[in-house]
Amino acid sequence: MDERAFLCYINAKDDFFNNTDINFDNEYFFRVEVDKSQLIYTYKLHVSKRRVTQPKGFWGKNISTVNVITGENGSGKTSLIRFITNNIGRGTTAMHGEGVIYIVSQNGLYIVFHNCQELSIEKTSDAAKIKIFTKKEYFETLRNKGNFNPPYDNKRFWKNIIFFSNYFGSIGIRRETGYLIDISKNNNICDVISEFESLEKLQSVTIQEAYRNFQNIKRFKYSLDDCFKTIAEKIISVPDLLLFELKYTIDIYGCFYNKEKFPNGKWIGKNRYDEINRYRTSDENERAFEFEAAINKFSVDLLWYLLEKQVIGEALLNTYINELAETKEETGVTIAIRCLQSCVNEEIEKWIKVLEFLEKKEKCYILYWQNSKVFVYKWDMADAELVKHLISSNKAEQFFECKLVGSGTNGHYSSGEESRVNFLVSLFDALAKVKESKGETDNNNIILLLDEVDAYYHPQLQVNLVSEILEMVSKVFEDFYVQIILTSNTPLELSDFPSANIIYLENGGVNTNQNEINTFGSNVCSLLKNNFYIDSAMGTFARNKINKAIEFLNRENVQEIDKGCVQYLISIIGEPIVKNKLEQMYYERFPEEIPNKDEEIASYKEQIEKLRMRIVEGQSIDTKMLEQLEEELYKLTSIIKEIKG
């Protein structure tokens, strides 16, 4: 049974919202009117046709609609997501408080769920053709057709609600597994904490470290999946590098560390790298030196670790250190393999396999910021078992940490890139949980709630966010029909949304006036001021300084600023209109400092002529030069206007 359904309207009422209309439908607009004049409130649902109807398939073949919830800080974005999860899912029995109303659209049929004692529906003439029923009318129809299911189970309409948050913001979200799949960062960290056997073990690592290791294992699991790789390679850097980070410090080796044997302090033998010649090498050789220093140190750390565990003796470690200092042709990894092969047991055999992996030169990945405490190797499917062991078995007390990263980032993920890959991993987590309940319902409809998924994203990543989400979701859930509702604090995403798909919250209500602005494809700078309740496009510190300068130029005895500071401010202001206005005010206050116009014009003309000749002669002109030319022309034009005036 392929019945497509989505949540098209909510009338939110709780401690934060007071009968607030939230519309998600692309064809009709809904509004509730409440009459509180009687003891029992009466509710009237008004239905009207939207002036512009969004075509089906606008967001993709398997995505019903996408809405973004925005507004000033504290306006109720997360509260609305919480309202949806707390009141919708298992039907009207989950509703809290009189007057909660929501509407489900299923194959063009609209069903109104509510817990009001009295509710009526009123349609405008242009909405006369809408098929809309109250829940009672709808289930009576089903009963008459012999197709009756319990009315208070919305599994009839959607298979699951999936909730994702990229920060600790999911407090108060209901987690009944019957309808809600929580893949939020908050929930994942709870899972991480629950895996620790004792408080003592939890205290031995940071929560962030434990969480990253937890996600690292998931990345590995999904990186072996063809579907994951297909999606990831277009959007994010696939985790195909293995990064080793060393934890021991050089001081712990005590008597085993000999400064005469290793004068460079990096466990590189004196005979192999002369200290003087090393500083005459190229940057590439410098990085190669640091890389070998890192893998040598790993080998030393490993033998020290085995000595601490009493797997080997001091004599073997001394033998290794002497060979490392004297051998010219071999790395510390090769020497360590040879030394350990003299006393092989189960523990040593495990580490020899790791060293043999590090011995493969074709696997090396030298970083542009290479140092002696970290090194990276490429891995492939043939190394899967070894990689799995390395990223999952190394505990906090061991001498190194190992994690997966993507090659596109040259050996590390930024916080934003890490958030992107974790989001994709979380979608696959959700898909696995959805498939677990495959037989429970016949429908394949999903509501995906994304609360500030763009946290930690660089602005360029935010610009790409909506496109990436659509691509990820459409492929991960290709066998499902998905509705996406997300919250955002940035205008960089609003230009991807038609105004009808943006919900502007303000003090627990919806500001419908903002929907008059055409946002789709709009300039994000305009959206920043018009749509994000920002009263200035200038930083507060700069604005305050400029206001003080204006105050100084308008009257005497301003204590907080002096003439020299005003001159400095005028020279560094980047906005031409503000800069020129302040210059005008400055010369009105200090007319004796007005520059000679003839000399100034001659100077500008000379600079403009130089730039013009560069263009005529075909010389390269960068953006900075063009901006300079533009500024000089602007100044010259201003002077001419001033003289004319």
Secondary structure, 3 states (H helix, E strand, C coil): CCCCEEEEEEEECCCCCCCEEEECCCCEEEEEEEECCCCCCEEEEEEEECCCCCCCCCCCCCEEEEEEEEECCCCCHHHHHHHHHHHCCCCHHHCCCCCCEEEEEECCEEEEEECCCCEEEEECHHHCCCEEEEHHHHHHHHHHCCCCCCCCCHHHCCCEEEEEECCCCCCCCCCCCCCEEECCHHHHHHHHHHCCCCHHHHHCCCHHHHHHHHHHHHHHHHHCCHHHHHHHHHHCCCCCEEEEEECCCHHHHHHHCCCCCCCCCCCCCCCCCCHHHHCCCCHHHHHHHHHHHHHHHHHHHHHHHHHHCCCCCHHHHHHHHHHHHHCCCCCHHHHHHHHHHHHCCHHHHHHHHHHHHHCCHHHEECCCCCECCEEEEECCHHHHHHHHHHHHHCCCCCCEEEEEECHHHCCCCCHHHHHHHHHHHHHHHHHHHHHHCCCCCCCCEEEEEEECCCCCCCHHHHHHHHHHHHHHHHHHCCCCEEEEEEECCCCCCHHHCCHHHEEEEECCEECHHHHHCCCCCCCHHHHHHHHCCCCCCCCHHHHHHHHHHHHHHHCCCCCCCCHHHHHHHHHHCCCHHHHHHHHHHHHHHCHHHCCCHHHHHHHHHHHHHHHHHHHHCCCCCCHHHHHHHHHHHHHHHHHHHHHHC
